[in-house]
Amino acid sequence: MTSLYAIAALIVIAAALSVIMGGAWMAWRRTGNSGWVDTVWTFGLGLTGAVSALVSIDGGPTQPRQIIVALFAALWAARLGLHIATRTTKITDDPRYADMIKGWGSAAPRQMFSLLQKQALVSIPLCFAMFLAAHNPAAGFEMRDALAVLIMAIAIAGEGLSDWQLQTFKANPANKGGINDVGLWRFSRHPNYFFETFGWLAYPVLAIDLTGAYPWGFAALVAPACMYWLLVYVSGIPPLEQHMLRTRGDRFRAYQRRTNAFFPGPVRDAS
């Protein structure tokens, strides 16, 4: 793949994601429920990634690796998107966005549009990693492909189990106002975020060629690094834990003391 193709792909991906997040802004304005923002983002990123994987850059036939990446994007978007959509129908607003919107006051529409366009910008490396993984010119089904499939399977299963355990906990009226610290949540405060990040490792595994025959493949490493940064330092853990501290107080502080924030690990003494 030439640099011209890569740059062209970046431009098209950036434009598509900008339009998608413009649609997410409109969904928020129409419904007043910011939960639909992440629903639109998930389906939009999955669709853009699948299309970028399947598009032909040399006029040749579709390769197995392109199909693998397209399936990764579709399965990831379907599971996560449907989960978020189902959750959104049961709430009036996403507390992470709601707190920001409240703070912005009358400037909320403009600030929200700017925030979502920034979200589109930082999503570019995620979609570009899909493109790079799909268009690795290495022929045949190799060990890297099997490893990538295993990584994605573990990630989707782990994140799905985490979400199911949290939903089950919340569905029990006896747990109202409590802290979910059972199952995977006993070993990580955010196991769903851990498995989400883990899944993005599948793309550099597919893209990187250690022989140096495909130097663009190394750029796919930005995807898991970007997802880790977003979830751990920006839009994931920080606003969610601020909300939990306001609503759960000392119970959540004790949970923080005994449980790792991101990487699963042994339970610590909370005293």
C-alpha positions as CSV (number, residue, x, y, z in Angstrom):
1,M,0.0,0.0,0.0
2,T,1.4,3.4,-1.0
3,S,1.4,6.4,1.2
4,L,-1.1,8.1,-1.1
5,Y,-3.6,5.3,-0.4
6,A,-3.1,5.6,3.3
7,I,-3.5,9.4,3.3
8,A,-6.6,9.2,1.2
9,A,-8.0,6.6,3.6
10,L,-7.3,8.9,6.5
11,I,-9.1,11.8,4.9
12,V,-12.2,9.7,4.0
13,I,-12.3,8.1,7.5
14,A,-12.0,11.5,9.1
15,A,-14.8,13.0,7.0
16,A,-17.1,10.0,7.7
17,L,-16.6,10.1,11.4
18,S,-17.2,13.9,11.5
19,V,-20.5,13.4,9.7
20,I,-21.4,10.5,12.1
21,M,-20.8,12.5,15.2
22,G,-22.8,15.4,13.7
23,G,-25.6,12.8,13.5
24,A,-25.0,11.9,17.2
25,W,-25.3,15.6,18.1
26,M,-28.6,15.8,16.3
27,A,-29.8,12.6,18.0
28,W,-29.0,14.3,21.4
29,R,-30.8,17.5,20.4
30,R,-33.9,15.7,19.2
31,T,-34.3,13.3,22.2
32,G,-32.6,15.2,25.0
33,N,-30.9,11.9,26.0
34,S,-27.2,12.0,25.6
35,G,-27.1,8.2,25.9
36,W,-27.8,8.0,22.2
37,V,-24.4,9.7,21.5
38,D,-22.5,6.6,22.3
39,T,-25.0,4.4,20.4
40,V,-24.5,6.4,17.2
41,W,-20.7,6.5,17.7
42,T,-20.5,2.7,18.1
43,F,-22.6,1.8,15.1
44,G,-21.0,4.5,13.0
45,L,-17.5,3.5,13.9
46,G,-18.3,-0.2,13.2
47,L,-19.8,0.6,9.9
48,T,-17.0,2.9,8.8
49,G,-14.4,0.3,9.9
50,A,-16.2,-2.5,8.0
51,V,-16.5,-0.5,4.8
52,S,-12.8,0.6,5.0
53,A,-11.8,-3.0,5.5
54,L,-13.7,-4.3,2.5
55,V,-12.9,-1.5,0.0
56,S,-10.5,-2.5,-2.7
57,I,-7.4,-0.3,-3.0
58,D,-5.9,-2.2,-6.0
59,G,-8.9,-3.5,-7.9
60,G,-8.1,-7.1,-6.8
61,P,-10.5,-9.6,-5.1
62,T,-11.5,-9.3,-1.5
63,Q,-8.9,-11.1,0.7
64,P,-9.7,-13.3,3.8
65,R,-8.1,-10.8,6.1
66,Q,-10.4,-8.1,4.9
67,I,-13.4,-10.2,5.7
68,I,-11.9,-11.0,9.2
69,V,-11.6,-7.3,10.0
70,A,-15.0,-6.5,8.6
71,L,-16.5,-9.2,10.9
72,F,-14.6,-7.9,13.8
73,A,-16.0,-4.4,13.3
74,A,-19.5,-5.7,12.7
75,L,-19.6,-8.0,15.8
76,W,-18.0,-5.4,18.0
77,A,-20.5,-2.7,16.9
78,A,-23.5,-5.0,17.1
79,R,-22.8,-6.2,20.6
80,L,-21.8,-2.9,22.1
81,G,-24.2,-0.8,20.2
82,L,-27.2,-2.9,21.1
83,H,-26.1,-3.0,24.7
84,I,-25.8,0.8,24.8
85,A,-29.1,1.3,22.9
86,T,-30.9,-1.0,25.3
87,R,-29.5,0.8,28.3
88,T,-30.3,4.2,26.8
89,T,-34.0,3.4,26.4
90,K,-34.1,2.9,30.2
91,I,-32.6,6.2,31.2
92,T,-33.3,9.9,30.7
93,D,-29.7,10.9,30.3
94,D,-26.1,9.6,30.5
95,P,-24.7,10.9,33.8
96,R,-21.2,11.5,32.2
97,Y,-22.5,13.8,29.6
98,A,-25.3,15.2,31.8
99,D,-22.9,16.7,34.3
100,M,-21.0,18.5,31.5
101,I,-24.1,19.7,29.8
102,K,-25.4,21.1,33.1
103,G,-22.1,23.0,33.6
104,W,-22.2,24.5,30.2
105,G,-25.5,26.1,30.7
106,S,-26.8,28.0,27.6
107,A,-23.7,27.2,25.7
108,A,-24.4,23.4,25.9
109,P,-25.4,22.9,22.2
110,R,-22.2,24.6,20.9
111,Q,-20.0,22.9,23.5
112,M,-21.6,19.5,22.9
113,F,-21.1,19.8,19.1
114,S,-17.4,20.7,19.7
115,L,-17.0,17.8,22.1
116,L,-18.4,15.3,19.6
117,Q,-16.3,16.5,16.8
118,K,-13.3,16.1,19.1
119,Q,-14.5,12.5,19.7
120,A,-14.6,12.0,15.9
121,L,-11.0,13.2,15.7
122,V,-9.7,10.8,18.4
123,S,-11.7,8.0,16.8
124,I,-9.7,8.3,13.5
125,P,-6.8,6.1,14.8
126,L,-9.3,3.4,15.7
127,C,-10.9,3.2,12.3
128,F,-7.5,3.6,10.5
129,A,-6.2,0.6,12.5
130,M,-9.0,-1.5,11.0
131,F,-8.1,-0.3,7.5
132,L,-4.4,-1.1,8.0
133,A,-5.1,-4.5,9.5
134,A,-7.5,-5.4,6.6
135,H,-5.0,-4.4,3.9
136,N,-1.9,-6.1,5.2
137,P,-0.6,-7.6,2.0
138,A,0.7,-10.8,3.6
139,A,-1.0,-13.7,1.9
140,G,-2.9,-16.6,3.4
141,F,-4.2,-17.3,6.9
142,E,-1.3,-17.1,9.3
143,M,-0.7,-17.5,13.0
144,R,-1.3,-13.8,13.5
145,D,-4.8,-14.1,12.1
146,A,-5.6,-17.0,14.5
147,L,-4.2,-14.9,17.4
148,A,-6.2,-11.9,16.4
149,V,-9.4,-14.0,16.3
150,L,-8.6,-15.3,19.8
151,I,-8.0,-11.8,21.2
152,M,-11.3,-10.5,19.8
153,A,-13.2,-13.5,21.0
154,I,-11.9,-13.0,24.5
155,A,-12.6,-9.3,24.4
156,I,-16.1,-9.6,23.2
157,A,-16.9,-12.4,25.6
158,G,-15.3,-10.6,28.6
159,E,-16.9,-7.3,27.9
160,G,-20.3,-9.0,27.3
161,L,-20.0,-10.9,30.6
162,S,-19.0,-7.7,32.5
163,D,-22.0,-5.8,31.1
164,W,-24.4,-8.8,31.9
165,Q,-23.1,-9.0,35.5
166,L,-23.6,-5.2,36.0
167,Q,-27.1,-5.4,34.4
168,T,-28.0,-8.3,36.7
169,F,-26.8,-6.5,39.7
170,K,-28.8,-3.3,38.9
171,A,-31.9,-5.3,38.1
172,N,-32.2,-6.6,41.7
173,P,-34.1,-4.0,43.8
174,A,-32.1,-5.2,46.9
175,N,-28.9,-3.7,45.3
176,K,-30.3,-0.2,44.8
177,G,-27.6,2.3,45.8
178,G,-25.1,-0.5,46.3
179,I,-21.7,-1.3,44.7
180,N,-21.4,-4.1,42.3
181,D,-18.3,-6.0,43.4
182,V,-19.1,-9.5,42.3
183,G,-17.9,-11.6,39.3
184,L,-15.4,-9.7,37.2
185,W,-16.2,-6.5,39.1
186,R,-14.5,-8.0,42.1
187,F,-11.1,-7.8,40.4
188,S,-11.5,-4.6,38.4
189,R,-13.7,-1.5,38.9
190,H,-14.1,-1.4,35.2
191,P,-13.7,-4.8,33.6
192,N,-15.8,-3.8,30.6
193,Y,-13.3,-1.0,29.8
194,F,-10.4,-3.5,30.2
195,F,-11.8,-5.9,27.7
196,E,-12.8,-3.1,25.4
197,T,-9.2,-1.9,25.2
198,F,-7.9,-5.5,25.0
199,G,-10.0,-6.1,21.8
200,W,-8.3,-3.3,20.0
201,L,-5.0,-5.2,20.2
202,A,-6.4,-7.6,17.5
203,Y,-5.8,-4.9,14.8
204,P,-2.0,-4.3,15.3
205,V,-1.6,-8.1,15.6
206,L,-3.1,-8.4,12.1
207,A,-1.4,-5.3,10.7
208,I,2.2,-5.5,11.9
209,D,4.7,-7.4,9.8
210,L,8.0,-7.8,11.7
211,T,9.9,-8.4,8.4
212,G,9.3,-4.7,7.6
213,A,7.4,-5.5,4.4
214,Y,4.4,-3.5,5.6
215,P,5.7,-0.4,7.6
216,W,2.3,1.2,7.7
217,G,1.1,-1.7,9.9
218,F,2.9,-0.3,13.0
219,A,0.6,2.7,12.9
220,A,-2.2,0.3,14.1
221,L,-0.6,0.3,17.6
222,V,-2.1,3.8,18.1
223,A,-5.6,2.2,18.3
224,P,-5.3,0.3,21.6
225,A,-3.1,3.1,23.0
226,C,-5.8,5.7,22.1
227,M,-8.6,3.6,23.6
228,Y,-6.7,3.1,26.8
229,W,-6.0,6.8,27.1
230,L,-9.7,7.7,26.4
231,L,-11.2,5.2,28.8
232,V,-8.7,5.5,31.7
233,Y,-7.9,9.3,31.6
234,V,-10.6,11.1,29.6
235,S,-14.2,10.0,28.9
236,G,-14.4,6.7,30.8
237,I,-13.2,6.2,34.3
238,P,-12.7,9.8,35.5
239,P,-16.3,11.1,34.9
240,L,-17.9,7.8,35.8
241,E,-16.1,7.6,39.1
242,Q,-16.8,11.2,40.0
243,H,-20.5,10.4,39.5
244,M,-20.1,7.3,41.7
245,L,-18.4,9.2,44.4
246,R,-21.2,11.7,44.5
247,T,-23.9,9.1,44.6
248,R,-22.3,6.3,46.6
249,G,-19.8,8.2,48.8
250,D,-17.7,6.2,51.3
251,R,-19.0,2.8,49.9
252,F,-17.4,3.6,46.6
253,R,-14.2,4.9,48.2
254,A,-13.8,1.6,50.0
255,Y,-14.3,-0.2,46.7
256,Q,-11.6,2.0,45.2
257,R,-9.2,1.1,47.9
258,R,-9.6,-2.6,47.5
259,T,-10.0,-3.0,43.8
260,N,-7.8,-2.0,40.8
261,A,-9.3,0.6,38.5
262,F,-8.5,-1.0,35.2
263,F,-6.3,-4.1,35.1
264,P,-7.8,-7.1,36.9
265,G,-5.9,-8.0,40.0
266,P,-6.2,-9.5,43.5
267,V,-8.5,-7.8,46.0
268,R,-6.7,-5.6,48.5
269,D,-7.3,-4.9,52.1
270,A,-9.6,-1.9,52.2
271,S,-8.8,-1.0,55.8
